[in-house]
Amino acid sequence: MILNFFFDFILLSGVSHILKRNVSIYKVMMGAFVGGVSILFLFININSILLFISKILISIIMIIITFGYKNIRYTFKNFMFLYTLSMILGGFLYFLNIEFSYKHIGIVFINNGLSINFIFLVITSPIIIYIYIKQAQTLKNNYNNYYDVDIIYNNLIHKYKGFLDTGNNLTDPVSLKPVILINDSIKLDKFYYIPYKVVNNEGLIKCFKPDIVIINDKKIKNVVVGIIENKMDDFDCLLNKKIMEE
């Protein structure tokens, strides 16, 4: 029961951190206590279907006690993240079971009484959840920096996958318009060059003035487009920080 409480406390704390619920540790402990008590269902003679339903209901109660109830969508989101973290942690424990082939009862691995594996689980489980949370936040932040970009020039639409580079502050020195960069060969009627300077490198970039640029359905006119030859990773348009601030 204590171990069950420990794991539920880690999982609920993880959900709170990922979704920024900012609940008190007291509420997390109350929710984890309900989850810890649920282990008593293992000693009740019920079929697997009823056992599964009871686990779902207990998880919902844990969520409501910890985070409260606002609406179905809010509660469902909390519930899904709880089970996502549960699968991450459960997969880790299953890996240990297969890797070391310890005798186990439930999720507790035993080797001649209170084994070092039990202590190892208590120490490493929070680390696994922490690593997952940090990676999820990194992916979320990177995903939020991607945009759909349409550059219209000479009545032709050129589509790109744009990425917001907070370090891109390149500006046309004459018009003072921000410059976005693309890795593409567009047939240009008129173009000009502007100087650029970065760490250990400087030169000229071929630029042109588009008819209009559309970023996620938002029309932007006061912008210059520069063409570079360097290939980009998962995108082909480097957005300018100043454009997004506006």
Stockholm file with secondary structure:
# STOCKHOLM 1.0

chainA/1-246         MILNFFFDFILLSGVSHILKRNVSIYKVMMGAFVGGVSILFLFININSILLFISKILISIIMIIITFGYKNIRYTFKNFMFLYTLSMILGGFLYFLNIEFSYKHIGIVFINNGLSINFIFLVITSPIIIYIYIKQAQTLKNNYNNYYDVDIIYNNLIHKYKGFLDTGNNLTDPVSLKPVILINDSIKLDKFYYIPYKVVNNEGLIKCFKPDIVIINDKKIKNVVVGIIENKMDDFDCLLNKKIMEE
#=GR chainA/1-246 SS CHHHHHHHHHHHHHHHHHTTCCCCHHHHHHHHHHHHHGGGGGGSCCCHHHHHHHHHHHHHHHHHHHHCCSCHHHHHHHHHHHHHHHHHHHHHHHHHHHHHCCEEETTEEESSSSCHHHHHHHHHHHHHHHHHHHHHHHHHHHHTTEEEEEEEETTEEEEEEEEEETTCCCBCTTTCCBEEEECCCCCCSSCEEEEEEETTEEEEEEEECCSEEEETTEEECSCEEEECCSCCSSCSEEEEHHHHHC
#=GC SS_cons         CHHHHHHHHHHHHHHHHHTTCCCCHHHHHHHHHHHHHGGGGGGSCCCHHHHHHHHHHHHHHHHHHHHCCSCHHHHHHHHHHHHHHHHHHHHHHHHHHHHHCCEEETTEEESSSSCHHHHHHHHHHHHHHHHHHHHHHHHHHHHTTEEEEEEEETTEEEEEEEEEETTCCCBCTTTCCBEEEECCCCCCSSCEEEEEEETTEEEEEEEECCSEEEETTEEECSCEEEECCSCCSSCSEEEEHHHHHC
//
